[in-house]
Amino acid sequence: MAPPNNPVNSTFSVIGSENSVNHFDLSNGKFNVKGIPLLSEVPSNVTFSPFSSIPPQSSNAPLHLLQRVQTLSYKGGFFGFSKGEPSEKLRNSLGKFSDRNFLSIFRFKTWWSTMWVGRSGSDLQLETQWVLFDVPEIRSYVLILPLIEGSFRSALQPGVDGHTMIYAESGSTQVKASKFDAIAYVHVSENPYSLMKEAYSSVRVHLNTFRLLEEKAVPGLVNKFGWCTWDAFYLTVDPIGVWHGVKEFSEGGVSPRFLIIDDGWQSINIDGENPNEDAKNLVLGGTQMTARLYRFDECEKFRRYQVGLMLGPKAPAFDPKRPKMLIAKAIEVEQAEKARDKAISSGVTDLSLFDLKIKKLKKELGEMFGGEENGTSSETCGCKADNNGMKAFTRDLRSKFKGLDDIYVWHALCGAWGGVKPGSTHLDSKVIPVTVSPGLDGTMNDLAVVKIVEGGIGLVHPDQAGDFYDSMHSHLNKMGITGVKVDVIHTLEYVSEEYRGRVELGKAYYRGLSNSISKNFNGTGIIASMQQCNDFFFLGTQQVSFGRVGDDFWFQDPNGDPMGVYWLQGVHMIHCAYNSMWMGQIIQPDWDMFQSDHLCAKFHAGSRAICGGPVYVSDSVGGHDFHLIKKLVFPDGTIPKCQHFALPTRDCLFKNPLFDNKTILKIWNLNKYGGVVGAFNCQGAGWDPKEQRIKGHPECYKPMSGSVHVNDIEWDQKMEATGMGEGVEFAVYLDQAEELFLLTPTSSDPIQTTIQPSTFEIFCFVPIKNLGPTAKFAPIGLTNMFNSGGTLQELEYDERGVRIKVKGGGSFLAYSSEKPKKCYLNGTEVGFEWGADGKLTLSLPWIEEAGGISDVGFLF
């Protein structure tokens, strides 16, 4: 608790709430909200405490946040429970409910979470991170949010007969408890989006172990276009391939502003092999998951890069077919190994034919690599000089490609997938056997987990976590690296037994990571990935402000469903949209990369256009759709980004847009001078609780119909947009249909739409302005961009007309009820087109010297 003279307590003592009566009541086995029963048969060992009755920890929250939380404190409180015997794992009912719609988020893998809806406590999934109830009787919503208390973290689980179970675990048999006062937080609000903001603000003040997104700076790349090397190369990534990849984008007219060199650049090797050499012939994800980091600098294929190699007239060529050939051969090896494993499980004892085939395929793969990766030991490399290695490579990249602001590299939270090799560095590392926590029993089978269990993790002692990250990051900083993509984050829960449990181990590691990011990468240079669990968000986000909100982009189903190439893309969008409801309170949501030449690339592009985060692709060298990319990206590598992060509309919150055979996913966002709704047909796949996997539902993969209205946009979620939401009439432009409509918030019917499978429509809404007695005007923006409204930079009306600053080149569209008398473009009078339907169009150039911004004026 904070000491008596702590400013937190004094702040809370002088700020009163607007209503002194808490909205919740627990009595006679019933938990009520504003008099409406929410849970029944609540056990007698369960307690409820109003927020104000449990003083927050000493808090570093800014005063305005403390004031906001205290003012709304009557809307929330805490569940607790007690048991007779202390244990490291405690499970207790919070009561039961049925016939009430809920939305929840649960972990379907160790690292990834997604949405789930139902009507009863028994419909919940294991590892549920939160549950949101619809309470229409009082036109409100209620959130139950499992928390961290002491050295325990919690999640919700399904119980029998409608009961909702709370499961608390420490992750160590040495850490036990029998009583909790605040193991879950409950909050009520009339607005579901305000509810999430209010609840996470309250928990932030209560725990004081993380910071909200509003308190942190975000990395500059969130406003830009970039390229990630993963799907282009997998583990075969090398400097020459990366160079040619960046070069192709530049020559194609969309210069990347950031580059992510994904897995494959590190110095790793496998136990039992030469401890001073890199592991060889690694191609696919999975083959590296038992390998460990044995030095902090780059692997040999990057170390041997010579300064100027790619700048001269004799720069090495690159065969774009080569990575694909290596990947195809590696897939053959993988399939042969799976066939062998299947034979073993079927009881086959003679495996000689399988072994011969695997040996033959591996030999062929090695021959394809040739002598390229037969590296020498590190002592003969001479890679300390500035003229070699990663430093020389990043310097050459920036010398050639002037707009390349950021170069990030990948690493796992524990260094590599298998951690750090004991004895290979100055750090105290040892291999810890992996124990998967019981709460993950209901998650999907995952190759990464299988491999990590197989090899264990070389864990650096938590007391040295700060030294560990600084050793890696300070070297990278000197090499010209500006940030890191930290992956495989949620492994600490596997190895916490002897380190006082998962909460204490997490605190040590995340503190070390945060300090290093502050020191080496400007406090913002980090992308968090494989992190979608409450441990990380409550403990690891003091500094982290940007992270993934979906599973990986899968270009095809790894389990072999040929339709997976389509339905997996809709699943990805559902992950991102619903996870943003909670993650977006703490980090800027990252919707991940995609490939611009994929069968569903346009489907992905539509969602990225309005997601509110960066746009980046993982195209192979030679595999680009530049026409598609240019509908997302300006020539200078910036993007027409929305002002908020995309969220599901209210009428989607308690629906299943994946396989209910009727619901279109609708997501809303805000532009500077309007709002946007994207309608996506994601039907065709989803989570199967019995099979514990995501699988196809082909019966749902068909056209879906729905409706869109301006009222789908939550204008009040950003103060600057509130005034736009009060508009009396709007112009709406349909991007795919290329249609322009007028509607009013109160009297117009919703726009009916039918969306084909794996396709979408984007609705751009702009309030109409009255100019004089008869003229009406609303700028739409550049219609050659998916998010046309995002191209509007400035908008100014006066008694004579309108002035607009527009970024980008292409076709500008506005609604104008009357034909303007004159049009000016960058100070010069120009012609324009106007029709009786109100469509006003003008062609705009991209002027590099002006940063691509055109000054457009219309006089009436």
Disulfide bonds with the S-S distance in Angstrom:
none
